[in-house]
Amino acid sequence: MDLIDFILNLAALLLWLNWRSLHFDPLVRSSPATLVGTLRRAEPRRLRGWQFLVGAGLIVLLRSALYWVIASPAGWTPKLDLGLVVLAFKNESLSSILLFSTLSLTRLMLIFYFWLVVLVMVNRSAGEVDPLQKLLRLHLGKLAHWAWPWQLLLPLVAALVLWLAVHPALVRLELIDQARSGWRLLAQGALVALALCFTLKFLLPVFLLLHLVNSYVYLGASPLWDFVSTTAQNLLWPLRQLPLRLAKLDLAPLLAVGLILCLLHWAPRLVVASLARHNLTAWPQ
């Protein structure tokens, strides 16, 4: 069921991205005053922008009804991992299931756009030459041209605000306890936002390992491999001065992967485990 939920989230995300991509199409936004503006598509347009949004909304609603029907008989409890806290939703309550379906998609979209921000920040020097970098900037819109501290801060603030907004509903559905003070509630939101940074352990090592493979195995000429190589080289910039070559083998990508996993995976787990041994929790109540 968790895999099905993830696949449906991806489908809804793709519908959202298709809707966003309509704004980038020069044959849609062109003006007749230009040469491009006189061009028209040979095939009729089958889907309009609102249909993509309706499709994404229907996925959220219809799967909520499906989960409500089969979750309890299947013994499946919908869970939402927010880093330091895992929310378990009631599988017999339709409102609880609907909230889970909405938040599950929202979480995926927030992570996706946070990853886009990080990739645009890492490859800021690439300019508009790289087609994939240009595509990422188009999806980010005006945010792609902000100063990098504000780019990084906006998704984190969005996660914090989202937690503050959804907290009353979670309390009303008895999914979590009411925060004892406003400061504790803000601290909870800050930890939820911090969990976004931990998701980079799934993204950055992929670029580094693909770059390592592409360095020794010819995989063909493609803008994708150029983008992977550029991203990995920018990630490895802090390690350039270290002697990390063994004959023809460059150990820098492997060291970077190890550092990323230590910082974003093992270190948080070690802190949580250490607090648990002393009957403490990192999650403020």
C-alpha positions in Angstrom: 0.0 0.0 0.0 2.9 2.4 0.7 4.3 1.7 -2.7 0.9 2.3 -4.3 0.6 5.6 -2.4 4.0 6.7 -3.6 3.2 5.8 -7.3 -0.1 7.8 -7.1 1.8 10.7 -5.6 4.2 10.6 -8.5 1.3 10.5 -10.9 -0.3 13.6 -9.3 3.1 15.3 -9.3 3.5 14.7 -13.0 0.1 16.1 -13.7 1.1 19.2 -11.7 4.3 19.5 -13.7 2.4 19.1 -17.0 0.2 22.0 -15.9 3.2 24.1 -15.0 4.9 23.2 -18.4 2.1 24.7 -20.3 3.4 28.1 -19.2 6.8 27.4 -20.8 5.4 26.4 -24.2 6.4 29.1 -26.7 3.6 28.1 -29.1 1.1 28.7 -26.3 2.4 32.0 -25.0 3.7 33.5 -28.2 2.2 36.7 -29.7 1.1 37.0 -33.3 3.3 40.0 -33.6 6.4 37.7 -33.8 7.4 35.0 -36.3 6.9 32.3 -33.7 3.5 33.7 -32.8 2.3 32.8 -36.3 3.1 29.1 -35.7 0.4 26.7 -34.6 0.4 23.1 -33.6 -0.4 20.6 -36.3 -2.3 18.3 -33.9 -5.3 19.5 -31.8 -4.6 20.2 -28.2 -6.4 17.4 -26.3 -5.8 18.5 -22.7 -6.1 21.9 -21.2 -4.4 23.2 -18.0 -7.4 22.9 -15.7 -7.7 19.2 -16.7 -4.3 18.4 -15.3 -5.2 20.1 -12.0 -8.5 18.3 -11.8 -6.7 15.0 -12.5 -4.3 15.6 -9.6 -7.3 16.5 -7.3 -9.2 13.4 -8.4 -6.2 11.2 -7.5 -6.2 12.7 -4.0 -10.0 12.3 -3.5 -10.4 8.9 -5.1 -7.5 7.2 -3.4 -8.8 8.6 -0.1 -12.1 6.7 -0.7 -10.1 3.6 -1.8 -7.9 3.7 1.3 -11.0 4.2 3.6 -12.6 1.0 2.1 -9.6 -1.3 2.1 -7.1 0.0 4.7 -8.9 -1.4 7.8 -9.6 -4.9 6.3 -6.0 -5.0 5.0 -4.7 -4.0 8.4 -2.8 -1.0 6.8 -2.2 2.1 8.8 -1.4 5.2 6.7 1.8 6.8 8.1 3.6 10.0 7.2 7.3 10.2 8.0 8.2 13.8 8.9 11.8 13.0 10.1 11.7 13.1 13.9 8.0 12.3 14.1 5.9 9.7 12.2 2.2 10.5 12.0 -0.1 7.4 12.1 -3.6 8.2 10.7 -6.8 6.4 11.7 -7.7 4.0 8.9 -11.4 3.8 9.9 -11.9 7.6 9.6 -12.6 9.1 6.2 -11.5 12.6 7.3 -8.3 11.2 8.7 -7.6 9.3 5.5 -8.4 12.4 3.3 -6.0 14.5 5.4 -3.3 11.8 5.0 -3.8 11.7 1.2 -3.5 15.5 0.9 -0.5 15.8 3.2 1.2 12.8 1.5 1.1 14.6 -1.9 2.0 17.9 -0.3 5.1 16.4 1.4 6.3 14.9 -1.9 5.8 18.2 -3.8 7.6 20.2 -1.0 10.6 17.7 -1.2 10.6 17.9 -5.0 10.7 21.7 -5.1 13.3 21.8 -2.3 15.5 19.5 -4.4 15.0 21.8 -7.4 16.1 24.7 -5.3 19.3 22.9 -4.2 20.2 21.8 -7.7 19.7 25.3 -9.0 21.9 26.7 -6.2 24.6 24.1 -6.8 24.7 24.8 -10.5 24.2 28.6 -10.2 27.3 29.2 -12.4 26.0 27.1 -15.3 23.9 30.0 -16.6 21.3 29.4 -19.3 23.6 27.2 -21.4 22.6 23.9 -19.8 19.1 22.9 -21.0 18.3 20.9 -17.9 19.4 23.8 -15.6 17.2 26.1 -17.7 14.2 23.7 -17.3 14.7 23.6 -13.5 14.7 27.4 -13.4 11.5 27.6 -15.4 9.8 25.3 -12.9 10.9 27.4 -10.0 9.8 30.7 -11.7 10.9 33.9 -10.1 12.4 32.0 -7.2 15.2 30.8 -9.4 16.5 34.4 -9.7 16.5 35.1 -5.9 19.7 35.2 -3.9 20.6 31.7 -2.7 20.0 32.3 1.0 16.4 33.3 0.3 16.0 30.4 -2.2 17.1 27.9 0.5 15.0 29.6 3.2 11.7 29.7 1.4 11.0 25.9 1.3 12.0 25.6 4.9 9.7 28.5 5.9 6.9 26.9 3.8 7.3 23.6 5.7 7.2 25.4 9.0 4.1 27.4 8.1 2.4 24.2 6.7 3.0 22.5 10.1 1.5 25.5 12.0 -1.5 25.4 9.6 -2.2 21.7 9.8 -1.5 21.3 13.5 -5.0 22.1 14.7 -6.5 19.5 12.3 -4.0 16.9 13.6 -5.0 17.7 17.2 -8.7 17.6 16.4 -8.4 14.2 14.8 -6.4 13.1 17.9 -3.4 12.2 15.8 -1.0 14.2 17.9 -1.1 15.9 21.3 -1.6 19.7 21.6 1.7 21.5 21.9 2.1 22.9 25.4 3.2 26.3 24.2 3.6 28.4 21.1 7.4 28.1 21.3 7.2 24.3 21.4 4.9 24.4 18.3 7.4 26.6 16.5 10.1 24.2 17.5 8.1 21.3 16.0 7.7 23.2 12.8 11.4 24.0 12.7 12.2 20.2 13.1 9.8 19.4 10.3 11.5 21.9 8.1 14.9 20.6 9.1 13.8 17.1 7.9 13.7 18.5 4.4 17.5 18.8 4.5 17.8 15.2 5.6 16.0 14.1 2.3 19.1 15.3 0.4 20.7 11.9 1.3 18.5 10.4 -1.4 19.4 13.0 -4.0 23.1 14.1 -3.8 24.7 10.6 -3.6 22.9 9.6 -6.8 24.6 12.4 -8.8 28.0 11.6 -7.3 27.8 7.9 -8.0 26.5 8.4 -11.5 29.3 10.9 -12.1 31.8 8.3 -10.9 30.4 5.6 -13.2 30.3 8.1 -16.2 33.9 9.0 -15.6 35.1 5.5 -16.3 32.3 4.1 -18.6 31.3 5.9 -21.7 27.5 6.2 -21.6 27.1 8.4 -24.6 26.7 12.1 -25.2 23.6 13.5 -23.6 22.6 16.8 -21.8 21.6 14.5 -18.9 25.1 13.2 -18.4 26.5 16.8 -18.8 24.1 18.0 -16.1 25.1 15.1 -13.8 28.8 15.8 -14.3 28.4 19.5 -13.7 26.4 18.9 -10.6 28.8 16.4 -9.1 31.8 18.5 -9.9 30.2 21.5 -8.1 29.4 19.3 -5.1 33.0 18.1 -5.0 34.4 21.6 -5.0 35.2 21.7 -1.3 37.3 18.5 -1.8 39.3 19.6 -4.8 42.4 20.5 -2.8 42.6 17.1 -1.1 44.9 14.3 -2.6 42.1 11.8 -3.3 43.4 10.2 -6.4 44.7 6.6 -6.3 46.4 5.9 -9.6 43.5 6.6 -12.1 40.8 6.2 -9.5 39.2 9.4 -8.1 38.1 8.7 -4.5 36.5 12.2 -4.1 32.9 11.1 -5.1 33.1 8.1 -2.7 34.3 10.3 0.2 31.6 12.9 -0.6 28.9 10.2 -0.5 30.3 9.0 2.9 30.3 12.5 4.3 26.7 13.1 3.1 25.4 9.9 4.6 27.3 10.6 7.9 25.8 14.1 8.1 22.3 13.5 6.9 21.6 9.9 7.9 23.8 8.4 10.6 24.4 11.5 12.7 20.7 12.3 13.2 20.0 8.7 14.0 22.9 8.7 16.5 21.5 11.8 18.2 18.0 10.3 18.5 19.3 7.0 19.8 21.5 8.8 22.4 18.5 10.8 23.6 16.4 7.7 23.8 18.9 6.0 26.0 18.4 8.8 28.5 14.6 8.7 28.2 14.6 12.0 26.2 13.1 12.9 22.9 14.2 15.4 20.3 10.5 16.1 19.5 9.1 18.9 21.8 5.7 18.1 23.3 
